[in-house]
Amino acid sequence: MSRLHVRLDRRTALRGLGVCIALPLLERDLCLRASSANEEPRRMLLIANNLGVLPKPFFPQQAGTTYVLSPYLEELKDFRHDFTVFSGLSHPGVIGGHSTENCFLTAARGPTLSGFRNQISLDQLAAELMGPKTRFPTLNLGVNIDRANRSLSWTRDGALLPAEDRPSTLFATLFLDGSANQRRRRINELRLRGSILDAVDEETRSFSRSLGQNDRRRLDQYFSSVRELEQRLEQAGQWENRAKPIVKIPPPRDIEDRSQFFEKISLMLSLARLALETDSTRIITLMIDGFATPAFQIDQQVKSMNDYHNLSHHGNVVEKVQQLESVDRRQMILLRDLLTSLSEQRDGTGRMLDNTMVLYGSNMGDSNTHDNTNLPILLAGGSLPHGRHMAFDTTNNTPLSNLFVSMLRELKLPVDSFGSSNGTIF
């Protein structure tokens, strides 16, 4: 299990949320609005490429605020003071090459061990603690993703949450209300699920009276999960009665050709930004599944020599390394375009970027050698003191979870530790 210490007692927090749920509709809505009306929104977009980048052109050679931008970071020079680049970070005990891809946001140790079980991911924990502020607590997205086997998002019980990889479906979910009949049907389905949970809860409570202390403790954890589900169902029912945001763009067409890799990333990032701008959600994950990407277009004239996975095992072949450099640079350009959009969008009295953290990174420090240490990590946005290369020991790495704790605190969440953390970074 992830080591997690929350300053506010979890059961007390659940009871507090229950007050909002138990009140009549009008008072309940006022309660939900009051919880967010007096605070500026804080957001988080988490992006991971499961094949990483070439380490040498990514990491700067100097530390501190006067570092010289690396070749890749030159693409982000206009935002030098809006991001921090890290070296010497990784997840202790998370080794095993590509098998670590599902642990990037969980820090669960031993993914190759028999009986391995994942744990709650950073985004899902943040959604739990933030409460019902938006229609969608989180969005879990993917590009060229193997939906059955890969995800950045995992439940508290270590279950994979499939990523949405079709822009048309995501757009409809975010912005199309559907007919009145469809809304009524969805509300009825939510009510039915709620009644089933109530029945299970009553039956299990009766059964628990005959159990020992340890078993009762396990059942208590189960009851907490049931209550959380009930709350999410109730919140979903409330949102079904509210109109979705109106946007001035047509529904996107899905790009079926998996070789149009960068076009697919660009489209998904555009929709992610739109979801944040409309406050449909405040937490988004995006897994770029290079492992499942076939030979692809690097630009209009050049196609990759191999599928992305085999290309990443370049073996220092000059042509492959050159292609990988082009691939990595294009990702930096897409990141630059995203930061540009967030900096141009006004958010209260400042920029949307000032309230939106954007994490870019990977579970792979070097795909060529299956190395899972010294991960390429870049964090932009939010109110954090950026403009630095924070260089930690590249041999004895600092836990990446330390950064995750700092990010959760930037979201104003009462968290002391997460995963393998032993402190904070900011």
C-alpha positions as CSV (number, residue, x, y, z in Angstrom):
1,M,0.0,0.0,0.0
2,S,1.1,3.6,-0.7
3,R,2.3,5.4,2.4
4,L,-0.1,8.3,2.7
5,H,-0.7,10.5,5.7
6,V,-3.5,13.1,5.5
7,R,-3.7,15.8,8.1
8,L,-7.5,15.7,8.0
9,D,-8.9,12.5,9.4
10,R,-10.3,10.6,6.4
11,R,-13.5,9.4,8.1
12,T,-14.2,13.0,9.3
13,A,-13.7,14.3,5.7
14,L,-16.2,11.7,4.4
15,R,-18.8,12.7,7.0
16,G,-18.2,16.3,6.0
17,L,-18.9,15.6,2.4
18,G,-21.9,13.6,3.4
19,V,-23.5,16.8,4.8
20,C,-23.5,18.3,1.3
21,I,-25.1,15.1,-0.1
22,A,-27.8,14.7,2.5
23,L,-29.3,18.2,2.1
24,P,-32.1,19.1,-0.3
25,L,-31.1,19.9,-3.8
26,L,-31.0,23.7,-3.6
27,E,-29.0,23.8,-0.3
28,R,-26.8,21.0,-1.6
29,D,-26.0,22.9,-4.7
30,L,-25.2,26.0,-2.7
31,C,-22.9,23.9,-0.5
32,L,-21.0,22.6,-3.5
33,R,-20.7,26.0,-5.0
34,A,-19.5,27.5,-1.7
35,S,-16.7,25.0,-1.4
36,S,-15.0,26.3,-4.6
37,A,-16.4,29.9,-5.0
38,N,-13.9,31.4,-2.5
39,E,-10.8,29.8,-3.9
40,E,-9.0,30.0,-7.2
41,P,-8.9,26.8,-9.2
42,R,-5.8,24.8,-9.1
43,R,-5.2,22.3,-11.9
44,M,-2.8,19.5,-12.9
45,L,-2.0,18.0,-16.3
46,L,0.3,14.9,-16.1
47,I,1.9,13.7,-19.3
48,A,4.1,10.7,-19.7
49,N,5.8,9.0,-22.6
50,N,6.6,5.5,-21.7
51,L,9.7,5.4,-23.9
52,G,11.2,8.6,-22.5
53,V,13.7,10.8,-24.3
54,L,17.4,10.7,-25.1
55,P,19.1,11.7,-21.8
56,K,22.1,13.6,-23.1
57,P,20.2,16.3,-25.1
58,F,17.5,16.6,-22.4
59,F,19.5,17.2,-19.2
60,P,21.4,20.5,-18.7
61,Q,25.0,20.2,-17.6
62,Q,24.8,22.9,-14.9
63,A,22.5,23.2,-11.9
64,G,20.7,26.1,-10.4
65,T,19.1,29.2,-12.0
66,T,22.0,30.1,-14.3
67,Y,22.1,26.8,-16.1
68,V,22.5,26.7,-19.9
69,L,19.5,25.3,-21.7
70,S,20.0,21.8,-23.1
71,P,19.3,21.3,-26.8
72,Y,15.8,20.0,-26.1
73,L,15.0,22.7,-23.6
74,E,16.0,25.3,-26.1
75,E,12.6,24.7,-27.6
76,L,11.1,26.0,-24.4
77,K,13.3,29.0,-23.9
78,D,10.4,31.4,-23.9
79,F,9.2,29.7,-20.8
80,R,12.5,29.3,-19.0
81,H,11.2,31.1,-15.9
82,D,7.9,29.0,-15.9
83,F,9.4,25.5,-15.6
84,T,11.8,23.5,-13.6
85,V,13.8,20.6,-15.0
86,F,15.0,17.8,-12.6
87,S,17.7,15.2,-12.7
88,G,18.5,12.5,-10.2
89,L,14.8,11.5,-9.6
90,S,13.3,8.0,-9.7
91,H,11.0,5.7,-7.8
92,P,12.9,3.4,-5.4
93,G,12.3,-0.3,-6.1
94,V,10.5,0.5,-9.3
95,I,12.7,-1.4,-11.8
96,G,12.2,-3.8,-14.6
97,G,12.4,-1.8,-17.8
98,H,9.1,-1.4,-19.6
99,S,7.1,-3.1,-16.8
100,T,7.5,0.2,-14.8
101,E,5.2,2.1,-17.2
102,N,2.1,1.6,-15.0
103,C,3.9,2.8,-11.9
104,F,4.9,6.3,-13.0
105,L,2.2,8.0,-11.0
106,T,1.9,5.3,-8.3
107,A,5.5,4.5,-7.2
108,A,4.4,1.0,-6.5
109,R,7.5,-1.2,-5.9
110,G,8.4,-4.4,-7.6
111,P,6.3,-4.4,-10.8
112,T,8.1,-7.6,-12.0
113,L,7.6,-9.5,-8.8
114,S,5.1,-12.3,-8.4
115,G,1.8,-11.1,-6.9
116,F,2.6,-7.4,-7.7
117,R,-0.3,-5.1,-7.0
118,N,-0.4,-1.5,-8.0
119,Q,-1.7,1.3,-5.7
120,I,-3.5,4.6,-6.1
121,S,-2.1,7.0,-8.6
122,L,-1.3,10.7,-8.0
123,D,-4.3,11.9,-10.0
124,Q,-6.8,9.7,-8.3
125,L,-5.6,10.6,-4.8
126,A,-5.8,14.3,-5.8
127,A,-9.4,13.8,-7.0
128,E,-10.4,12.1,-3.8
129,L,-9.0,14.9,-1.7
130,M,-10.3,17.8,-3.8
131,G,-13.9,16.6,-3.7
132,P,-16.7,17.5,-6.0
133,K,-15.6,20.7,-7.6
134,T,-16.1,19.8,-11.3
135,R,-18.3,17.6,-13.5
136,F,-15.4,15.1,-14.0
137,P,-13.0,14.6,-11.0
138,T,-10.3,13.4,-13.4
139,L,-9.8,12.6,-17.1
140,N,-7.5,9.7,-18.0
141,L,-6.4,10.0,-21.7
142,G,-4.1,8.1,-24.0
143,V,-2.5,8.3,-27.4
144,N,-1.9,5.0,-29.3
145,I,-2.5,3.3,-26.0
146,D,-2.9,-0.4,-25.3
147,R,-6.0,0.2,-23.2
148,A,-6.2,-3.2,-21.7
149,N,-2.7,-3.2,-20.2
150,R,-1.5,0.4,-19.8
151,S,-2.7,3.4,-17.9
152,L,-1.4,6.2,-15.7
153,S,-4.5,6.1,-13.5
154,W,-5.0,3.4,-10.9
155,T,-7.6,3.1,-8.1
156,R,-6.9,2.8,-4.4
157,D,-7.3,-1.0,-4.8
158,G,-4.7,-1.1,-7.6
159,A,-7.1,-1.5,-10.5
160,L,-6.3,-0.1,-13.9
161,L,-8.6,2.8,-15.1
162,P,-8.7,2.5,-18.9
163,A,-7.6,5.6,-20.8
164,E,-9.9,7.4,-23.3
165,D,-8.0,7.5,-26.7
166,R,-10.8,8.7,-29.0
167,P,-11.0,12.5,-29.3
168,S,-14.6,12.3,-30.6
169,T,-15.8,10.3,-27.6
170,L,-13.9,12.7,-25.2
171,F,-15.5,15.7,-26.9
172,A,-19.0,14.3,-26.7
173,T,-18.4,13.4,-23.0
174,L,-17.3,16.9,-22.2
175,F,-19.5,19.1,-24.3
176,L,-22.6,17.3,-25.8
177,D,-25.6,17.0,-23.6
178,G,-27.6,14.5,-25.5
179,S,-31.4,14.3,-25.6
180,A,-33.7,14.6,-22.6
181,N,-34.5,10.9,-22.8
182,Q,-30.8,10.1,-22.8
183,R,-30.3,12.3,-19.7
184,R,-33.2,10.6,-17.9
185,R,-31.9,7.2,-18.8
186,R,-28.4,8.1,-17.4
187,I,-30.0,9.4,-14.2
188,N,-32.0,6.2,-13.7
189,E,-28.9,4.1,-14.2
190,L,-27.1,6.1,-11.6
191,R,-30.0,5.6,-9.2
192,L,-30.1,1.9,-9.8
193,R,-26.4,1.6,-9.1
194,G,-26.9,3.6,-5.9
195,S,-29.7,1.2,-4.7
196,I,-27.5,-1.8,-5.4
197,L,-24.7,-0.3,-3.3
198,D,-27.2,0.3,-0.4
199,A,-28.3,-3.3,-0.5
200,V,-24.7,-4.6,-0.4
201,D,-23.9,-2.2,2.4
202,E,-26.8,-3.4,4.6
203,E,-26.1,-7.1,3.9
204,T,-22.4,-6.8,4.7
205,R,-23.0,-4.8,7.9
206,S,-25.2,-7.6,9.2
207,F,-22.6,-10.2,8.3
208,S,-19.8,-8.2,10.0
209,R,-21.2,-8.7,13.5
210,S,-19.9,-12.3,13.5
211,L,-16.3,-11.4,12.4
212,G,-13.1,-10.8,14.3
213,Q,-11.3,-7.5,14.7
214,N,-9.0,-7.9,11.7
215,D,-11.8,-8.9,9.3
216,R,-13.9,-6.0,10.6
217,R,-11.1,-3.6,9.8
218,R,-11.0,-4.9,6.3
219,L,-14.8,-4.5,6.0
220,D,-14.5,-1.0,7.4
221,Q,-12.2,-0.2,4.5
222,Y,-14.7,-1.7,2.1
223,F,-17.5,0.5,3.7
224,S,-15.3,3.5,3.0
225,S,-15.0,2.5,-0.6
226,V,-18.7,2.1,-0.9
227,R,-19.4,5.5,0.6
228,E,-16.9,7.1,-1.8
229,L,-18.7,5.3,-4.7
230,E,-22.1,6.5,-3.5
231,Q,-20.8,10.1,-3.3
232,R,-19.5,9.9,-6.8
233,L,-22.7,8.5,-8.1
234,E,-24.7,11.3,-6.3
235,Q,-22.4,13.9,-7.7
236,A,-22.7,12.5,-11.2
237,G,-26.5,12.6,-10.9
238,Q,-26.3,16.3,-10.0
239,W,-24.2,17.1,-13.0
240,E,-26.6,15.3,-15.3
241,N,-29.2,18.1,-14.5
242,R,-26.7,20.8,-15.5
243,A,-26.0,21.9,-19.0
244,K,-22.5,21.2,-20.3
245,P,-20.2,24.1,-21.4
246,I,-20.7,25.4,-24.9
247,V,-17.6,25.6,-27.1
248,K,-17.1,27.2,-30.4
249,I,-15.3,24.4,-32.2
250,P,-16.8,21.5,-34.1
251,P,-16.5,17.9,-32.8
252,P,-13.1,16.5,-33.8
253,R,-12.6,13.6,-36.1
254,D,-10.7,10.6,-34.8
255,I,-7.3,10.0,-36.4
256,E,-7.4,6.3,-37.1
257,D,-3.9,6.1,-38.6
258,R,-1.6,5.3,-35.6
259,S,1.4,6.5,-37.7
260,Q,0.1,10.1,-37.4
261,F,1.6,10.1,-34.0
262,F,2.2,13.8,-33.4
263,E,-1.1,14.9,-34.9
264,K,-2.8,12.6,-32.4
265,I,-0.8,14.0,-29.5
266,S,-1.6,17.5,-30.6
267,L,-5.3,16.9,-30.9
268,M,-5.5,15.2,-27.5
269,L,-3.6,18.0,-25.8
270,S,-6.0,20.6,-27.4
271,L,-9.0,18.8,-25.9
272,A,-7.2,18.5,-22.5
273,R,-6.6,22.2,-22.5
274,L,-10.2,22.8,-23.5
275,A,-11.4,20.6,-20.6
276,L,-9.3,22.6,-18.2
277,E,-10.4,26.0,-19.6
278,T,-14.1,25.1,-19.2
279,D,-13.5,23.8,-15.7
280,S,-14.9,20.5,-16.7
281,T,-12.1,18.9,-14.7
282,R,-9.0,20.1,-12.9
283,I,-6.9,16.9,-13.1
284,I,-5.9,15.2,-16.4
285,T,-3.5,12.4,-17.2
286,L,-2.2,11.6,-20.7
287,M,-0.1,8.5,-21.5
288,I,1.7,8.6,-24.8
289,D,2.2,5.0,-25.5
290,G,5.3,4.8,-27.7
291,F,5.5,1.0,-27.0
292,A,2.3,0.5,-29.0
293,T,3.2,3.0,-31.8
294,P,4.1,1.5,-35.2
295,A,6.5,3.1,-37.6
296,F,5.3,6.7,-37.7
297,Q,5.7,10.0,-39.5
298,I,8.4,12.2,-37.9
299,D,7.5,15.0,-40.3
300,Q,5.9,15.3,-43.7
301,Q,8.9,13.9,-45.5
302,V,10.4,11.4,-43.0
303,K,9.0,8.2,-41.6
304,S,10.7,6.4,-38.7
305,M,13.0,3.5,-39.5
306,N,11.2,1.2,-37.1
307,D,8.3,1.2,-34.7
308,Y,8.9,3.5,-31.8
309,H,9.9,0.8,-29.4
310,N,12.6,-0.7,-31.6
311,L,13.7,2.8,-32.5
312,S,14.2,3.6,-28.9
313,H,16.7,0.6,-28.7
314,H,19.0,2.6,-30.9
315,G,22.2,0.8,-30.0
316,N,24.0,4.1,-30.8
317,V,23.3,3.6,-34.5
318,V,23.7,7.2,-35.8
319,E,20.6,7.2,-38.0
320,K,18.4,5.9,-35.2
321,V,19.8,8.5,-32.7
322,Q,19.2,11.3,-35.2
323,Q,15.6,10.2,-35.7
324,L,15.0,10.0,-32.0
325,E,16.4,13.5,-31.5
326,S,13.8,14.7,-34.1
327,V,11.1,12.8,-32.3
328,D,12.0,14.2,-28.9
329,R,12.2,17.8,-30.2
330,R,8.8,17.5,-31.7
331,Q,7.4,16.6,-28.3
332,M,9.1,19.6,-26.8
333,I,7.5,21.8,-29.5
334,L,4.1,20.3,-28.6
335,L,4.8,21.1,-25.0
336,R,5.8,24.6,-25.9
337,D,2.6,25.1,-27.8
338,L,0.6,23.9,-24.8
339,L,2.4,26.3,-22.4
340,T,1.8,29.1,-24.9
341,S,-1.9,28.4,-24.9
342,L,-2.1,28.3,-21.2
343,S,-0.1,31.5,-20.8
344,E,-2.4,33.3,-23.3
345,Q,-5.6,32.3,-21.5
346,R,-6.6,34.6,-18.7
347,D,-7.5,33.1,-15.4
348,G,-8.9,35.6,-12.9
349,T,-6.2,38.3,-12.7
350,G,-3.4,36.2,-14.1
351,R,-2.5,33.6,-16.6
352,M,-4.1,30.1,-16.7
353,L,-0.6,28.7,-16.6
354,D,-0.1,30.3,-13.1
355,N,-2.8,28.0,-11.7
356,T,-2.0,24.9,-13.9
357,M,0.8,22.6,-13.3
358,V,2.0,20.6,-16.3
359,L,4.2,17.6,-15.6
360,Y,6.1,16.0,-18.5
361,G,8.2,12.9,-17.8
362,S,8.7,9.1,-18.2
363,N,9.2,5.9,-16.3
364,M,12.3,5.3,-18.5
365,G,15.6,7.0,-17.8
366,D,17.1,5.4,-20.9
367,S,15.0,3.1,-23.0
368,N,18.1,1.9,-24.9
369,T,19.4,0.2,-21.8
370,H,16.0,-0.3,-20.0
371,D,17.2,2.0,-17.2
372,N,14.6,3.2,-14.8
373,T,16.8,5.7,-12.9
374,N,17.5,9.4,-13.4
375,L,14.1,10.0,-15.0
376,P,13.5,12.9,-17.4
377,I,11.2,15.2,-15.4
378,L,10.0,18.7,-16.2
379,L,7.4,20.6,-14.3
380,A,5.9,23.9,-15.6
381,G,3.2,26.3,-14.3
382,G,1.6,26.8,-10.9
383,S,2.9,29.2,-8.4
384,L,6.1,27.3,-7.7
385,P,9.6,28.9,-7.8
386,H,10.6,27.9,-11.3
387,G,13.5,28.8,-13.6
388,R,15.9,26.2,-12.2
389,H,17.7,22.9,-12.9
390,M,17.3,21.0,-9.7
391,A,20.1,18.5,-9.9
392,F,20.0,15.6,-7.4
393,D,22.4,12.6,-7.1
394,T,22.2,10.7,-10.4
395,T,23.5,7.6,-8.7
396,N,21.6,7.6,-5.4
397,N,18.4,9.1,-6.7
398,T,15.9,11.2,-4.7
399,P,12.4,9.8,-4.7
400,L,10.2,11.2,-7.5
401,S,7.3,11.0,-5.0
402,N,8.9,13.9,-3.1
403,L,7.9,16.1,-6.1
404,F,4.5,14.5,-6.1
405,V,3.9,15.6,-2.5
406,S,5.0,19.1,-3.4
407,M,2.5,19.1,-6.3
408,L,-0.3,17.9,-4.1
409,R,0.5,20.7,-1.7
410,E,0.5,23.2,-4.6
411,L,-3.1,22.0,-5.1
412,K,-3.8,23.0,-1.5
413,L,-4.3,19.4,-0.4
414,P,-3.4,18.2,3.1
415,V,-0.8,15.6,2.3
416,D,2.4,14.8,4.1
417,S,3.6,11.8,2.1
418,F,2.9,9.7,-1.0
419,G,4.4,6.4,-2.2
420,S,8.1,6.3,-1.4
421,S,8.5,9.9,-0.5
422,N,10.8,11.0,2.4
423,G,10.2,14.7,2.1
424,T,9.3,17.4,-0.4
425,I,11.1,19.2,-3.2
426,F,9.5,22.7,-3.1
